[in-house]
Amino acid sequence: MNFRTLLFRPNSVHVLLMTFFMGIAAAFVFGLEQTLKSAEDSIKQPLLVSVFMQSSFQDDQAQKWGNQLRLKDPEIQNLNFISKAQALQEAQKDAALAKSLMILKENPLPASFILRYSDRAWLERNEPVDPIKSLPEIQEIRWDAQARSVFRSLHQWRAWLTRFTAFAGVLLMVWAFIGLYQFLAMRAPLAEFAVQLVIGVVGGAVALGLWAYALQGLGPDAGVFRPPWFSLVPMLTGVIVAMGCFGRNGHEEK
């Protein structure tokens, strides 16, 4: 059986369709995972905690206390100190508030800290500030509970999708090994197996091209569905599916 006959037999159409549709499915799943990751990162970036010290604390006392804060809570990744003078300077930018502050003889604003917590603190704790919220040196703690809820929801969806993708990937690999076993057991010509893989690459490439064209029509914001490494995903899926399809009905047609 020559190469042309192998390439244009009826079974090749079946393999081409299978690899095309599975390539589209892989493109959609990986694009959705990338979108969820992008949304999660955009929510996480401004997710900060503001800690206000007692007004009686002077800047040097507050800064010294802040230096020990990471020992009290190891999940704090970054800490930014804002002195009483800096707080006053920022408050005076508000014209209405500046008039009120001018009446006072002393600066009433407390020193504060802006904390960035690890993902683990936001995801696993009841409140990210659990270890420090009862410390007597702290007057008030503020953080965005709604943004935290959105972040947790996005993370859970992405974790579920990642597990689903891993499970689907394992199934595809098992299917591919079954096809490889069929090739070895039937002692089929290597050219027949190579043509099957070429069809898989073509099906994946067509899926990739159609997906890229669809994203182009959605505008530049849709580029998140197609990261730089993404070109390999549909074609690799096509190759794996083509391996799994080997020997199903094509060998009997010889």
C-alpha positions in Angstrom: 0.0 0.0 0.0 1.6 3.3 -1.1 1.6 6.6 0.7 -1.2 8.2 -1.4 -3.5 5.2 -0.8 -2.8 5.4 3.0 -3.5 9.1 3.1 -6.7 9.2 1.2 -8.5 6.0 2.5 -11.9 6.5 4.2 -10.5 5.9 7.7 -8.2 8.9 7.3 -11.3 11.2 7.2 -12.5 9.7 10.5 -9.0 10.3 12.1 -8.9 13.9 10.7 -12.3 14.7 12.1 -11.5 13.2 15.5 -8.2 15.1 15.7 -9.8 18.3 14.6 -12.6 18.2 17.2 -10.3 17.1 20.0 -7.9 19.9 19.0 -10.8 22.4 19.2 -11.7 21.0 22.6 -8.1 21.3 23.9 -7.9 24.9 22.6 -11.1 25.8 24.4 -10.1 24.2 27.7 -6.6 25.6 27.7 -7.9 29.0 26.6 -10.5 29.0 29.5 -7.8 28.0 32.0 -5.6 30.9 30.8 -8.5 33.3 31.1 -9.3 32.2 34.6 -5.6 32.6 35.5 -5.5 36.1 34.1 -8.7 37.1 35.9 -7.3 35.6 39.2 -4.0 37.5 38.8 -5.8 40.8 38.1 -8.0 40.4 41.3 -5.0 39.3 43.4 -2.8 42.2 42.5 -4.7 44.9 44.4 -5.8 42.5 47.2 -4.1 44.2 50.2 -4.6 44.6 53.9 -4.4 48.0 55.6 -3.3 47.9 59.3 -3.8 51.1 61.3 -1.7 51.5 64.5 -3.0 53.1 67.7 -2.8 56.9 67.5 -0.5 57.0 70.5 2.2 55.2 68.6 4.9 57.4 67.2 6.5 56.6 63.8 9.7 55.1 65.3 7.7 52.9 67.6 5.3 51.8 64.8 8.2 51.0 62.5 10.0 49.0 65.1 6.8 47.0 65.8 6.3 46.5 62.0 9.8 45.0 61.7 8.7 42.2 64.0 5.3 41.7 62.3 6.5 39.0 59.9 7.6 36.9 62.9 4.0 37.0 64.1 2.6 36.0 60.7 4.9 34.2 58.2 2.2 34.5 55.4 3.0 38.2 55.0 5.0 38.5 51.8 5.5 42.2 51.7 5.1 45.1 54.2 5.0 48.8 53.4 5.1 51.4 56.2 3.2 54.7 56.0 4.2 57.2 58.7 1.9 59.7 60.4 3.5 62.5 58.4 2.9 60.6 55.1 -0.7 59.9 56.1 -1.2 63.6 56.9 0.3 64.6 53.5 -2.1 62.3 51.6 -5.1 63.5 53.6 -4.3 67.1 52.9 -4.8 66.4 49.2 -8.5 66.3 49.9 -9.7 69.9 50.2 -12.6 69.3 52.5 -10.5 67.1 54.8 -7.5 69.5 54.7 -9.6 72.3 56.3 -10.6 70.1 59.2 -7.0 69.0 59.8 -5.8 72.6 59.8 -7.9 73.3 62.9 -6.2 70.6 64.9 -2.9 71.3 66.6 -1.6 67.8 66.4 -1.6 65.2 63.6 -4.5 62.8 64.6 -3.8 60.3 61.8 -2.1 57.0 62.9 0.8 55.3 61.3 -0.2 52.3 59.2 1.1 49.4 57.2 0.0 48.0 53.8 0.4 44.2 53.8 0.5 41.8 51.0 -0.4 38.2 52.0 0.3 34.9 50.3 -2.4 33.1 48.3 -2.5 30.5 51.1 -3.6 33.1 53.6 -6.4 34.4 51.4 -7.6 30.9 50.4 -7.3 28.9 53.6 -7.9 31.2 56.5 -11.3 32.5 57.7 -9.7 35.9 57.6 -6.2 36.5 56.2 -5.3 38.5 59.3 -6.3 35.9 61.9 -2.9 35.7 63.6 -2.6 39.5 64.1 -6.1 40.9 64.3 -6.3 40.7 68.1 -2.9 42.4 68.8 -3.4 45.4 71.1 -1.1 47.7 69.1 -3.6 47.6 66.2 -6.5 50.1 66.1 -8.2 48.9 62.9 -7.7 46.5 60.0 -9.3 46.9 56.5 -9.4 44.6 53.5 -11.8 44.0 50.6 -13.9 41.0 51.5 -15.8 41.0 48.2 -12.6 41.0 46.2 -11.3 38.1 48.3 -14.5 36.2 47.6 -14.1 36.7 43.9 -10.4 35.6 44.1 -11.3 32.4 46.0 -14.1 31.6 43.5 -11.8 32.1 40.5 -9.1 30.0 42.1 -11.5 27.1 42.8 -12.8 27.1 39.3 -9.3 27.1 37.9 -8.2 24.3 40.3 -11.2 22.2 39.1 -10.4 22.9 35.5 -6.8 22.0 36.0 -7.8 18.7 37.6 -10.2 18.0 34.8 -7.5 18.7 32.2 -5.0 16.4 34.0 -7.6 13.6 34.1 -8.5 14.1 30.4 -4.8 14.1 29.6 -4.2 10.8 31.4 -7.1 9.3 29.5 -5.7 10.5 26.1 -2.3 9.1 27.0 -3.8 5.7 27.9 -5.7 5.8 24.6 -2.5 6.6 22.7 -0.6 3.7 24.4 -3.4 1.4 23.3 -3.0 2.6 19.7 0.8 2.1 20.0 0.2 -1.4 21.3 -2.1 -2.1 18.3 0.6 -0.9 15.9 3.2 -3.2 17.5 0.8 -6.2 17.8 -0.4 -6.0 14.2 3.2 -5.5 13.0 1.8 -2.8 10.7 4.1 -0.9 8.3 5.8 2.1 9.8 4.6 4.2 6.9 1.0 3.4 7.9 1.6 4.7 11.5 3.5 7.7 10.2 0.7 8.7 7.9 -1.7 8.4 10.9 0.5 10.8 12.9 0.7 13.2 10.0 -3.1 13.3 9.8 -3.2 14.0 13.5 -0.8 17.0 13.0 -3.0 18.3 10.1 -6.2 18.0 12.2 -4.6 19.8 15.1 -3.2 22.5 12.8 -6.6 23.1 11.2 -8.1 23.4 14.7 -5.4 25.8 15.7 -6.0 27.9 12.6 -9.8 28.0 13.1 -9.4 28.9 16.8 -6.9 31.7 16.0 -9.2 33.1 13.3 -12.2 33.1 15.7 -10.1 34.9 18.4 -9.0 37.5 15.9 -12.6 38.4 15.2 -13.1 38.9 19.0 -10.5 41.7 19.2 -7.2 42.1 21.0 -8.6 41.3 24.4 -9.2 37.7 23.3 -5.4 37.2 23.0 -5.3 35.8 26.5 -6.9 32.7 25.1 -3.8 32.1 23.1 -0.5 32.3 25.1 2.8 32.0 23.3 3.2 28.3 23.9 -0.4 27.6 22.9 0.4 26.6 19.3 1.6 23.2 20.3 -1.5 22.2 22.3 -4.0 21.4 19.5 -1.4 19.7 17.3 0.0 17.6 20.2 -3.6 16.7 21.0 -4.1 15.7 17.4 -1.0 13.5 17.4 -2.2 11.7 20.6 -5.7 11.2 19.3 -4.3 9.9 16.0 -2.2 7.3 17.9 -5.3 6.2 19.8 -7.3 5.8 16.6 -4.7 3.5 15.0 -5.9 0.0 14.2 -9.6 0.7 14.9 -10.9 0.1 11.4 -8.2 1.2 9.0 -6.1 -2.0 9.1 -9.0 -4.2 8.0 -9.3 -2.0 4.9 -5.9 -3.0 3.6 
